[in-house]
Amino acid sequence: MTSNTESLDIRVVGGGVIGLTSAIALAEDGHRVRVLSRDAAGDTTSAVAGGLCWPYRIQPYERAVEWSVRSFQVLAALAGRPEETGARMVTGTMTATTGGGRGASGKAGDGAEDGLAAWYDAVPGLRRARAEELPEGHASGWRARTPLVDMPSHLRYLERRLTAAGGAMERCEVTSLEEAGAAADMVVNCSGLGARALVPDPEVHPVQGQLVIVENPGIEEWYVSADAGASDTTYLLPQPYGLVLGGTAQENAWSLEPDPAVAEAIVARCARRFPELARARVLAHKVGLRPARPAVRLAAERLSGGVPCVHNYGHGGGGVTVAWGCADEVLRMVRAVQEERGPVRG
Ligand SMILES: Cc1cc2nc3c(=O)[nH]c(=O)nc-3n(C[C@H](O)[C@H](O)[C@H](O)COP(=O)(O)OP(=O)(O)OC[C@H]3O[C@@H](n4cnc5c(N)ncnc54)[C@H](O)[C@@H]3O)c2cc1C
């Protein structure tokens, strides 16, 4: 995108992956950006995420796929510097026990029935898994090399990149968007689950996910078996900090306490695929609340005081996957608001 002429004073509420990528897009376009975040980046849902770049549990699917394709390009480029950015390209298998949903003919681009056709077309080298590459009971699947992001490390990279672009970070609880925008030209609301109280938007709700991090016995590829709509999935994501085992998706569950029985069931499911995992040493348990919404809210409105606000929240189980695509759109919306009303100040 080309640079803007008028530099605006913008407050971004939220310092998870959605807020930081939006803030970077705006700061690198020349705006004066301040991120307001209640939590340290390491304590957000974004820090819990397994970090696989693949659209999952996010609506509307068609838009999510467009955003994912854009993010794929950005993350694939960042994967050239994994130590610095936390992103790496890793090969893996995406499969499901229920057939059809992953496409039927075997060629990329036949996934129209699950809304992912554009994704299958966009991922370089994505191909149908051969029978011998699939676990027992799995009718079909895909092999692909995609970005896998070490989120704690990636969030630190995003903070450094924002600072380098002149952006600032502030830890504080925002009680009203109007107040956040009182001394600014514009507000960008990336408060995730916080939007439920802040907007307020009752459509935003938690989908709780639990993970177990174990010592990696030597697994180098990612593996996901997820049936559409199922609350229990089986996945393994090799991260530098350990092998991430998942997962669960409990609608409207608010607890952040790991449940030992759920953890045991996760390890047992993963050990059915890789028996050596039954004995793997557990390094950590993690729980996060996906900020789910029937559809991502990516739209501009005027707050009651007249200050324009761009909302960017409700990314459910796909925030890491769509973040850069959504950040581009935030930038486009900020420019559109600017053009519509002329100079925002003075
Ligand atoms: C177990 C699990 C695994 C996942 N795996 C993946 C994956 O592999 N790939 C993927 O793409 N996605 C994954 N996700 C989903 C992903 O984590 C989310 O979609 C993403 O983190 C949402 O980012 P966010 O920035 O909107 O929210 P958050 O990371 O929750 O950030 C919200 C920010 O808003 C701030 N905030 C909220 N309210 C206020 C307030 N009133 N005042 C000030 N600040 C406020 C918070 O402090 C925080 O900084 C996973 C999620 C879970 C739980």
The ligand as a Gaussian input file, in Angstrom:
#p B3LYP/6-31G(d) Opt

LIG

0 1
 C       -6.126000     -23.161000      22.676000
 C       -6.142000     -22.201000      21.505000
 C       -5.454000     -22.522000      20.352000
 C       -5.483000     -21.649000      19.257000
 N       -4.777000     -21.980000      18.149000
 C       -4.811000     -21.150000      17.053000
 C       -4.070000     -21.466000      15.888000
 O       -3.358000     -22.477000      15.831000
 N       -4.163000     -20.620000      14.827000
 C       -4.933000     -19.482000      14.868000
 O       -5.008000     -18.768000      13.861000
 N       -5.618000     -19.142000      15.984000
 C       -5.586000     -19.951000      17.063000
 N       -6.291000     -19.627000      18.193000
 C       -7.151000     -18.428000      18.167000
 C       -6.371000     -17.169000      18.460000
 O       -5.661000     -17.326000      19.674000
 C       -7.330000     -15.974000      18.584000
 O       -8.185000     -15.881000      17.470000
 C       -6.514000     -14.677000      18.670000
 O       -5.547000     -14.774000      19.681000
 C       -7.402000     -13.472000      18.920000
 O       -6.557000     -12.355000      19.027000
 P       -7.032000     -10.978000      19.642000
 O       -5.889000     -10.063000      19.536000
 O       -8.338000     -10.594000      19.030000
 O       -7.400000     -11.335000      21.159000
 P       -6.469000     -11.409000      22.458000
 O       -5.200000     -12.081000      22.197000
 O       -7.359000     -11.965000      23.525000
 O       -6.146000      -9.904000      22.774000
 C       -7.136000      -9.016000      23.249000
 C       -6.442000      -7.788000      23.749000
 O       -7.407000      -6.827000      24.156000
 C       -7.077000      -6.343000      25.443000
 N       -8.295000      -5.873000      26.075000
 C       -9.491000      -6.483000      26.168000
 N      -10.371000      -5.700000      26.813000
 C       -9.694000      -4.561000      27.120000
 C      -10.038000      -3.359000      27.789000
 N      -11.263000      -3.148000      28.253000
 N       -9.092000      -2.396000      27.935000
 C       -7.848000      -2.571000      27.477000
 N       -7.461000      -3.693000      26.831000
 C       -8.392000      -4.666000      26.662000
 C       -6.419000      -7.521000      26.123000
 O       -5.655000      -7.095000      27.245000
 C       -5.560000      -8.032000      24.978000
 O       -4.380000      -7.255000      24.887000
 C       -6.245000     -20.456000      19.326000
 C       -6.908000     -20.116000      20.503000
 C       -6.859000     -20.977000      21.585000
 C       -7.576000     -20.596000      22.855000

